[in-house]
């Protein structure tokens, strides 16, 4: 069903409240507007609300003209006051679920959102949680908070869980093309949520319980965590054995079954892969079990920035140490072509380099400045031929599509390439790949 068909077929809830307007909430808001719904966006960040109400998109994946037209047409507005949700037929919660300093689940944003929704809950309303979390959250935490107002989930209002599957920067799959898992605390709740999402997504996948949907999301990202850790470990082995891991992966990928390629890198980042598996690990420990794969995988991936720093130290010109060395890091976001620094391994890599006395600079078209935990603030520089040539080593951390690979290859003294992005360009520089067999 196309977007125009969905809008024409639109029935049921016509005013959608969205709590949390970040990388998940704003794209979803735009999708609901396209389907013919009026959307009220709630966020505690006043800067986001001001930009939204001015018709400005602050998320790269959401076109600014789409936001502007929706605001001008009265189909989209933002607020910080949860009282605006009183007119909503459905409320979708997309707030962050990060980790505490002890690396355990932090549901404070979710609990707070539910507390603030409760006074405005009304009979017949649909509440959907999209935030990634451990199994049992919807029924064991969200439901009791909402029911404290006197209404009962499954009887007086509908309560559902549908995990977000947003992949920032993904141009291959639009939001509506990704199958949507939908569950509910009752069959009627699941049906109500399926009806709503069916107006936006091409395929709805109903699952029996919220616990299944919650665990499915954690499985998706734990699968990636474990496989990335495995290929990172194999990259280190290949370095020592003088075998090129990138050629190994290309060769193995010719098998039409039983193999799925993953690629090494300087570490992991973003909200999903570094965080979601730890929610599952925490829940397993609560049940008296150890999730050894997740724990080991986390350690391997967390060790990659230190490995990169050690390799750069080893590769510097004779007589040059990291202390005083000029290091230029290209790309500091956690993945290519996004402006997201959350959990980026570049932050740890730069911290380690600075700690050893290196003079670190960075280039990133999506980041103007970054602040380390130590309080040190770095401002981005342009990747000019002069800036590249001045560096004792250029580290390719994130291979943005606009990266001047030819210029780096032509002007750098030494390149440590963690993304296999520079090689094969007739380089004048010494180019060493992570996992390229140089150790």
C-alpha positions as CSV (number, residue, x, y, z in Angstrom):
1,X,0.0,0.0,0.0
2,X,1.5,3.4,-1.0
3,X,1.6,6.4,1.2
4,X,-1.3,8.1,-0.6
5,X,-3.3,4.9,-0.3
6,X,-2.6,4.7,3.4
7,X,-3.8,8.3,3.9
8,X,-7.0,7.6,1.9
9,X,-7.6,4.5,3.9
10,X,-6.8,6.3,7.2
11,X,-9.3,5.4,9.9
12,X,-9.2,5.3,13.7
13,X,-6.7,7.5,15.6
14,X,-6.3,10.9,13.8
15,X,-4.2,12.7,16.4
16,X,-0.9,11.1,17.4
17,X,1.1,12.2,20.3
18,X,4.9,11.4,20.1
19,X,7.0,11.6,23.2
20,X,10.6,11.9,22.4
21,X,11.6,13.7,19.1
22,X,15.1,12.4,18.5
23,X,16.4,9.9,15.8
24,X,13.3,7.7,16.3
25,X,10.6,10.2,17.1
26,X,11.0,12.8,14.4
27,X,11.2,10.4,11.5
28,X,8.1,8.6,12.9
29,X,6.3,11.9,13.3
30,X,7.0,12.7,9.6
31,X,5.7,9.3,8.6
32,X,2.4,9.7,10.5
33,X,1.9,13.1,8.9
34,X,2.4,11.6,5.5
35,X,-0.3,9.0,6.4
36,X,-2.7,11.8,7.1
37,X,-2.4,12.1,10.9
38,X,-2.0,15.2,12.9
39,X,1.0,14.9,15.2
40,X,1.8,16.5,18.5
41,X,5.4,16.1,19.4
42,X,6.5,16.2,23.1
43,X,10.2,16.7,24.1
44,X,11.8,18.2,27.2
45,X,14.5,19.7,25.0
46,X,13.2,23.2,24.4
47,X,15.8,23.8,21.6
48,X,14.3,20.9,19.6
49,X,10.7,22.2,20.1
50,X,11.7,25.7,19.0
51,X,13.3,24.3,15.8
52,X,10.3,22.0,15.2
53,X,7.8,24.8,15.5
54,X,9.9,26.9,13.2
55,X,9.7,24.2,10.6
56,X,13.3,23.2,10.9
57,X,14.5,19.6,10.9
58,X,17.4,18.8,13.2
59,X,17.7,15.1,12.1
60,X,19.5,14.6,8.8
61,X,17.2,11.7,7.8
62,X,14.1,14.0,7.9
63,X,13.9,16.5,5.0
64,X,13.5,20.1,6.3
65,X,10.9,20.9,3.7
66,X,8.8,18.0,5.0
67,X,8.9,19.4,8.5
68,X,8.3,22.9,7.3
69,X,5.2,22.0,5.2
70,X,3.8,19.9,8.0
71,X,4.1,22.7,10.5
72,X,2.7,25.3,8.1
73,X,-0.3,23.0,7.4
74,X,-1.0,22.6,11.1
75,X,-0.3,18.8,10.9
76,X,2.7,18.9,13.2
77,X,3.5,20.9,16.3
78,X,5.8,20.5,19.2
79,X,5.4,21.2,23.0
80,X,7.2,20.6,26.2
81,X,4.0,20.3,28.2
82,X,2.5,16.8,28.4
83,X,-0.9,18.4,28.8
84,X,-0.9,18.8,25.0
85,X,-1.4,15.0,24.8
86,X,-5.0,15.2,26.2
87,X,-6.4,15.4,22.7
88,X,-4.3,12.5,21.3
89,X,-6.0,9.3,20.2
90,X,-2.7,7.5,20.4
91,X,0.6,8.2,22.2
92,X,3.9,6.7,21.0
93,X,6.8,6.8,23.5
94,X,10.3,7.0,21.9
95,X,12.4,8.2,24.8
96,X,16.0,7.2,25.3
97,X,16.9,4.1,27.4
98,X,20.6,4.5,28.1
99,X,22.9,2.9,30.6
100,X,23.8,4.2,34.0
101,X,27.4,4.9,35.0
102,X,27.5,1.3,36.3
103,X,26.5,0.1,32.8
104,X,23.1,-1.1,33.9
105,X,19.7,-0.2,32.4
106,X,18.5,3.4,33.0
107,X,14.7,3.5,32.5
108,X,14.4,6.9,34.2
109,X,13.4,8.7,30.9
110,X,10.8,6.0,30.2
111,X,9.4,6.0,33.7
112,X,9.3,9.8,33.8
113,X,7.4,9.9,30.5
114,X,4.8,7.4,31.7
115,X,4.4,9.4,34.9
116,X,3.7,12.5,32.9
117,X,1.4,10.8,30.4
118,X,-0.8,9.3,33.2
119,X,-2.7,12.4,34.2
120,X,-3.8,12.9,30.6
121,X,-4.6,9.2,29.9
122,X,-8.2,8.8,28.7
123,X,-10.5,5.8,28.0
124,X,-10.0,4.2,24.6
125,X,-6.5,5.7,24.1
126,X,-3.7,3.7,22.7
127,X,-0.2,3.9,24.3
128,X,2.7,2.3,22.5
129,X,6.3,2.1,23.7
130,X,9.0,2.0,21.1
131,X,12.1,2.5,23.3
132,X,14.5,-0.5,23.4
133,X,14.4,-2.3,26.7
134,X,14.6,-5.6,28.5
135,X,11.7,-8.1,28.5
136,X,9.1,-7.4,31.1
137,X,9.3,-3.6,30.9
138,X,6.0,-3.0,29.2
139,X,4.0,-5.2,31.5
140,X,6.1,-4.9,34.7
141,X,7.1,-1.2,34.7
142,X,5.1,0.8,32.1
143,X,1.7,-0.8,32.8
144,X,1.7,-0.3,36.6
145,X,2.7,3.4,36.3
146,X,-0.1,4.1,33.8
147,X,-2.7,2.2,35.8
148,X,-2.0,4.2,39.0
149,X,-4.5,6.8,37.6
150,X,-7.3,4.3,37.9
151,X,-7.6,3.1,34.3
152,X,-6.8,-0.5,33.4
153,X,-4.7,-1.5,30.4
154,X,-6.5,-3.9,28.1
155,X,-9.9,-2.8,29.5
156,X,-10.0,1.0,29.6
157,X,-7.0,1.9,27.4
158,X,-4.8,0.0,25.0
159,X,-1.2,-0.7,25.8
160,X,1.3,-2.1,23.2
161,X,5.0,-2.5,22.5
162,X,6.6,-2.0,19.1
163,X,10.4,-1.8,19.0
164,X,11.9,0.9,16.8
165,X,14.2,-0.3,14.0
166,X,15.6,3.1,12.9
167,X,19.0,2.9,11.2
168,X,20.3,6.5,10.8
169,X,21.8,7.2,7.4
170,X,20.4,4.1,5.8
171,X,19.4,5.1,2.3
172,X,18.5,1.5,1.2
173,X,15.5,1.0,3.4
174,X,13.0,3.8,4.1
175,X,11.3,3.7,7.5
176,X,8.0,2.4,6.1
177,X,9.8,-0.5,4.3
178,X,11.2,-2.1,7.4
179,X,8.8,-4.7,8.8
180,X,7.2,-3.5,12.0
181,X,7.0,-5.8,15.0
182,X,3.8,-5.2,17.0
183,X,2.6,-6.7,20.3
184,X,0.1,-5.8,23.1
185,X,-0.8,-6.7,26.6
186,X,-4.0,-8.2,25.1
187,X,-5.0,-9.4,21.6
188,X,-7.2,-6.3,21.3
189,X,-4.3,-4.0,22.2
190,X,-2.1,-5.7,19.6
191,X,-4.9,-5.3,17.0
192,X,-5.3,-1.6,17.8
193,X,-1.6,-1.0,17.4
194,X,-1.4,-3.0,14.2
195,X,-4.2,-0.9,12.8
196,X,-2.3,2.3,13.6
197,X,1.0,1.2,12.3
198,X,-0.6,-0.5,9.2
199,X,-1.3,3.1,8.0
200,X,2.5,3.8,7.9
201,X,4.4,0.6,7.4
202,X,4.3,-1.8,4.4
203,X,4.4,-4.9,6.6
204,X,3.1,-5.5,10.2
205,X,4.4,-8.5,12.1
206,X,2.2,-9.2,15.1
207,X,3.9,-11.2,17.9
208,X,2.1,-12.8,20.8
209,X,3.5,-10.8,23.8
210,X,5.4,-7.7,24.6
211,X,8.2,-9.8,26.1
212,X,8.8,-11.5,22.7
213,X,8.9,-8.1,20.9
214,X,11.2,-6.6,23.6
215,X,13.6,-9.6,23.4
216,X,13.5,-9.7,19.6
217,X,15.0,-6.2,19.5
218,X,17.7,-7.1,21.9
219,X,18.5,-10.2,19.9
220,X,18.8,-8.2,16.7
221,X,21.5,-6.0,18.2
222,X,23.2,-8.7,20.3
223,X,23.6,-10.7,17.1
224,X,25.5,-7.7,15.6
225,X,27.5,-7.1,18.7
226,X,28.8,-10.7,18.8
227,X,29.6,-10.9,15.1
228,X,31.4,-7.6,15.0
229,X,33.4,-8.7,18.0
230,X,34.3,-12.0,16.2
231,X,35.4,-10.2,13.1
232,X,37.4,-7.7,15.1
233,X,39.2,-10.5,16.9
234,X,39.9,-12.3,13.6
235,X,41.3,-9.0,12.2
236,X,43.8,-9.0,15.1
237,X,44.7,-12.6,14.3
238,X,45.1,-11.8,10.6
239,X,47.4,-8.9,11.4
240,X,49.6,-11.2,13.4
241,X,49.5,-13.9,10.7
242,X,50.2,-11.4,7.9
243,X,46.9,-12.2,6.2
244,X,44.6,-9.5,4.8
245,X,41.2,-9.9,6.6
246,X,39.5,-7.8,4.0
247,X,40.5,-10.2,1.3
248,X,39.5,-13.1,3.5
249,X,36.0,-11.7,4.0
250,X,35.7,-11.1,0.2
251,X,36.6,-14.7,-0.5
252,X,34.3,-16.1,2.1
253,X,31.4,-13.9,0.9
254,X,31.4,-15.8,-2.4
255,X,29.7,-18.7,-0.6
256,X,25.9,-18.4,-1.3
257,X,24.8,-19.9,2.0
258,X,25.9,-20.2,5.6
259,X,27.9,-17.0,5.6
260,X,27.1,-13.4,6.3
261,X,29.9,-10.8,6.0
262,X,30.7,-8.5,8.9
263,X,33.7,-6.1,8.8
264,X,36.3,-5.0,11.4
265,X,36.6,-1.5,12.7
266,X,37.9,0.8,15.4
267,X,35.1,-0.1,17.8
268,X,31.3,0.2,18.0
269,X,29.0,3.1,18.6
270,X,25.5,4.5,18.5
271,X,22.7,3.8,20.9
272,X,21.8,0.2,19.8
273,X,24.8,-2.1,19.5
274,X,26.8,-0.9,22.6
275,X,23.7,-0.6,24.8
276,X,20.9,-3.0,23.9
277,X,22.9,-6.2,24.5
278,X,23.7,-5.0,28.0
279,X,20.0,-4.7,28.7
280,X,19.7,-8.4,27.9
281,X,22.8,-9.2,29.9
282,X,21.5,-7.4,32.9
283,X,18.1,-9.2,32.7
284,X,19.9,-12.6,32.3
285,X,22.0,-11.9,35.5
286,X,18.7,-10.9,37.3
287,X,17.5,-14.4,36.4
288,X,20.7,-16.0,37.7
289,X,22.3,-16.6,34.4
290,X,25.6,-15.5,32.7
291,X,25.5,-14.3,29.1
292,X,29.1,-15.1,28.3
293,X,29.0,-14.2,24.6
294,X,27.7,-10.7,25.3
295,X,30.2,-10.1,28.0
296,X,33.2,-11.3,25.9
297,X,32.0,-9.5,22.8
298,X,31.7,-6.2,24.7
299,X,35.2,-6.6,26.0
300,X,36.6,-7.3,22.5
301,X,34.9,-4.3,20.9
302,X,35.8,-2.0,23.7
303,X,39.5,-2.9,23.3
304,X,39.6,-1.8,19.6
305,X,40.5,1.9,20.2
306,X,43.4,0.8,22.3
307,X,44.6,-1.5,19.6
308,X,44.4,1.2,17.0
309,X,46.4,3.6,19.3
310,X,49.0,0.9,19.8
311,X,49.3,0.2,16.1
312,X,49.8,3.9,15.3
313,X,52.4,4.1,18.1
314,X,54.3,1.2,16.5
315,X,54.0,2.5,12.9
316,X,55.3,6.1,13.5
317,X,58.6,7.0,11.9
318,X,61.7,5.9,13.8
319,X,62.4,8.4,16.6
320,X,58.8,9.6,16.7
321,X,56.6,8.7,19.7
322,X,53.0,9.5,20.3
323,X,54.1,12.2,22.8
324,X,54.2,15.3,20.6
325,X,53.2,13.4,17.4
326,X,50.6,15.2,15.2
327,X,47.7,12.9,14.7
328,X,44.8,13.8,12.4
329,X,41.6,11.7,12.9
330,X,39.3,11.7,9.9
331,X,35.7,11.0,11.0
332,X,34.6,10.9,14.6
333,X,30.9,9.9,14.4
334,X,30.0,6.3,15.1
335,X,29.1,5.5,11.5
336,X,29.4,7.1,8.1
337,X,27.3,10.0,6.9
338,X,25.5,10.6,10.3
339,X,26.0,13.4,12.8
340,X,25.7,11.1,15.8
341,X,28.6,10.9,18.4
342,X,26.7,8.6,20.8
343,X,29.1,6.0,22.2
344,X,31.5,6.6,19.2
345,X,34.8,4.7,19.6
346,X,36.5,7.9,18.3
347,X,36.0,9.5,21.6
348,X,37.9,6.8,23.4
349,X,40.6,6.6,20.7
350,X,41.2,10.4,20.9
351,X,41.3,10.2,24.7
352,X,44.0,7.5,24.6
353,X,46.1,9.5,22.0
354,X,45.8,12.7,24.1
355,X,46.7,10.8,27.2
356,X,49.9,9.7,25.6
357,X,50.7,13.3,24.7
358,X,49.7,13.4,21.0
359,X,48.7,16.6,19.4
360,X,45.3,15.4,18.1
361,X,43.1,17.2,15.5
362,X,40.1,15.9,13.7
363,X,38.1,16.4,10.5
364,X,34.4,15.6,10.2
365,X,31.8,17.3,8.0
366,X,29.1,16.5,10.5
367,X,30.8,17.6,13.7
368,X,32.0,21.1,14.4
369,X,33.5,20.3,17.8
370,X,33.7,17.6,20.4
371,X,34.2,17.5,24.1
372,X,36.1,14.7,25.9
373,X,35.2,13.4,29.3
374,X,38.3,15.2,30.6
375,X,36.8,18.5,29.6
376,X,39.1,19.0,26.6
377,X,37.3,20.5,23.6
378,X,38.5,20.0,20.1
379,X,37.4,22.0,17.1
380,X,37.2,20.4,13.7
381,X,39.7,21.3,11.0
382,X,39.3,21.2,7.2
383,X,41.0,18.2,5.6
384,X,43.2,20.4,3.4
385,X,46.3,19.1,1.7
386,X,48.4,21.2,4.2
387,X,46.6,19.7,7.3
388,X,47.0,16.2,6.0
389,X,50.7,16.7,5.2
390,X,51.4,18.2,8.6
391,X,50.2,15.1,10.4
392,X,52.6,12.4,11.4
393,X,49.7,10.0,10.9
394,X,46.2,10.2,9.6
395,X,43.7,7.8,11.2
396,X,40.7,7.0,9.1
397,X,38.1,6.3,11.8
398,X,34.8,7.0,9.9
399,X,34.8,6.8,6.1
400,X,32.2,9.4,5.3
401,X,31.2,9.4,1.6
402,X,32.7,12.9,1.2
403,X,36.1,11.8,2.6
404,X,38.9,13.2,0.3
405,X,40.5,9.7,0.0
406,X,42.6,10.7,-3.0
407,X,44.0,13.8,-1.2
408,X,44.7,11.8,2.0
409,X,46.5,9.1,-0.1
410,X,48.5,11.7,-2.0
411,X,49.5,14.0,0.9
412,X,49.8,11.9,4.1
413,X,53.0,10.5,5.4
414,X,51.3,7.6,7.1
415,X,47.7,6.5,7.0
416,X,46.2,4.0,9.5
417,X,43.0,2.9,7.8
418,X,40.4,1.2,10.0
419,X,37.8,1.1,7.3
420,X,39.7,-0.2,4.2
421,X,38.8,3.1,2.5
422,X,42.2,4.3,1.2
423,X,44.0,1.3,-0.3
424,X,44.3,0.7,-4.0
425,X,44.5,4.3,-5.0
426,X,48.1,4.5,-6.1
427,X,49.0,6.1,-2.8
428,X,52.2,8.0,-2.1
429,X,51.6,7.5,1.6
430,X,52.4,4.4,3.7
431,X,48.9,3.0,4.1
432,X,48.3,0.4,6.8
433,X,44.9,-1.3,7.2
434,X,43.4,-2.6,10.4
435,X,43.4,-6.3,9.8
436,X,45.6,-5.9,6.7
437,X,48.4,-8.2,8.0
438,X,50.9,-5.6,9.0
439,X,51.6,-6.6,12.6
